[in-house]
Structure formats: structure tokens, C-alpha cells
């Protein structure tokens, strides 16, 4: 589960397909931005750009929308 805090702003990194927080970068390079690294979801094996949420509330709303589809 990736939760980052940059300048006191919480970031939740999640899979856009299943909503899982169990994501990890494909590259371990610090100087490369998240969208260029590529991520893999450990739950559904999605490979690509993850979603970044700035609050737990927004993340939970996204999970509700996922269940409706």
C-alpha cells in the first residue's frame, strides 16, 4: 500500500481498475515521476499509470463508484 505525504498533502496511490492500494512502481528510480515509472497492481496485475487521491474521502468515493459499474 502506497501512501505518500508531500508538503503535508496526503497522496493515496491506487489501481484504476480494481481500486487496490497494493501497487508498486516497476522502476525504482527516484528522479522519475510516478506517471513515467509505470505501476503494477498486486491484486489484478494492471500495469500502467495509477490514480492519485489527495484524501481518504475522495478515495472512498471512487471505491463506491467502482462497485456501481
C-alpha contacts under 8 A as a table, 3 or more apart, distances in Angstrom:
res1	aa1	res2	aa2	distance
1	X	13	X	7.76
1	X	21	X	4.68
1	X	22	X	4.49
1	X	23	X	6.23
1	X	24	X	7.96
2	X	12	X	6.28
2	X	13	X	5.63
2	X	14	X	7.78
2	X	21	X	6.28
2	X	22	X	7.02
2	X	23	X	6.77
2	X	24	X	7.54
3	X	10	X	6.95
3	X	11	X	5.56
3	X	12	X	4.69
3	X	13	X	6.32
4	X	10	X	5.86
4	X	11	X	4.97
4	X	12	X	6.55
4	X	13	X	7.99
5	X	8	X	5.65
5	X	9	X	5.35
5	X	10	X	4.50
5	X	11	X	5.91
6	X	9	X	5.33
6	X	10	X	6.70
6	X	11	X	7.62
9	X	54	X	6.71
10	X	53	X	7.92
10	X	54	X	5.37
10	X	55	X	6.30
11	X	52	X	6.12
11	X	53	X	5.44
11	X	54	X	4.72
11	X	55	X	6.85
12	X	21	X	7.50
12	X	51	X	8.00
12	X	52	X	5.54
12	X	53	X	4.90
12	X	54	X	6.34
12	X	55	X	7.17
12	X	56	X	7.57
12	X	59	X	7.61
13	X	21	X	6.18
13	X	23	X	7.28
13	X	50	X	6.29
13	X	51	X	5.74
13	X	52	X	4.74
13	X	53	X	6.50
14	X	19	X	5.51
14	X	20	X	5.44
14	X	21	X	4.54
14	X	22	X	7.20
14	X	23	X	6.54
14	X	50	X	5.65
14	X	51	X	5.27
14	X	52	X	6.50
14	X	53	X	7.83
15	X	18	X	5.80
15	X	19	X	4.75
15	X	20	X	5.30
15	X	21	X	6.52
15	X	22	X	7.82
15	X	23	X	6.76
15	X	41	X	6.10
15	X	46	X	7.31
15	X	50	X	5.19
15	X	51	X	6.18
16	X	19	X	5.68
16	X	50	X	5.91
16	X	51	X	5.74
17	X	44	X	7.92
17	X	46	X	7.27
18	X	43	X	7.88
18	X	44	X	6.91
18	X	66	X	7.45
19	X	62	X	7.73
19	X	63	X	6.25
19	X	66	X	7.59
20	X	23	X	7.18
20	X	41	X	7.18
20	X	43	X	6.83
21	X	41	X	7.90
22	X	41	X	5.92
22	X	42	X	5.57
22	X	43	X	6.80
23	X	39	X	6.42
23	X	40	X	5.58
23	X	41	X	4.42
23	X	42	X	5.89
24	X	39	X	5.48
24	X	40	X	5.63
24	X	41	X	6.72
24	X	42	X	7.71
25	X	28	X	6.57
25	X	34	X	7.72
25	X	37	X	6.12
25	X	38	X	5.87
25	X	39	X	4.29
25	X	40	X	6.38
26	X	37	X	6.08
26	X	38	X	5.55
26	X	39	X	5.32
26	X	40	X	6.55
27	X	37	X	5.41
27	X	38	X	7.17
28	X	37	X	7.94
29	X	32	X	5.80
29	X	37	X	7.70
30	X	33	X	7.81
32	X	36	X	6.34
32	X	37	X	6.35
33	X	36	X	5.54
33	X	37	X	6.52
34	X	37	X	5.32
34	X	38	X	6.86
34	X	49	X	7.56
35	X	38	X	6.07
35	X	49	X	5.41
35	X	50	X	7.55
36	X	49	X	7.86
38	X	47	X	6.66
38	X	48	X	4.96
38	X	49	X	5.57
38	X	50	X	7.90
39	X	46	X	7.83
39	X	47	X	5.52
39	X	48	X	5.29
39	X	49	X	5.99
39	X	50	X	6.47
40	X	45	X	5.92
40	X	46	X	5.45
40	X	47	X	4.45
40	X	48	X	6.62
41	X	44	X	5.76
41	X	45	X	4.84
41	X	46	X	5.14
41	X	47	X	6.67
42	X	45	X	5.57
42	X	46	X	7.91
53	X	56	X	7.41
53	X	58	X	6.52
53	X	59	X	5.88
54	X	58	X	7.24
54	X	59	X	7.97
55	X	58	X	5.48
55	X	59	X	6.44
56	X	59	X	5.05
56	X	60	X	6.15
57	X	60	X	5.20
57	X	61	X	6.36
58	X	61	X	5.11
58	X	62	X	6.35
59	X	62	X	5.10
59	X	63	X	6.45
60	X	63	X	5.04
60	X	64	X	6.39
61	X	64	X	5.10
61	X	65	X	6.38
62	X	65	X	5.09
62	X	66	X	6.25
63	X	66	X	5.01
63	X	67	X	6.48
64	X	67	X	5.34
64	X	68	X	6.65
65	X	68	X	5.20
65	X	69	X	6.75
66	X	69	X	5.55
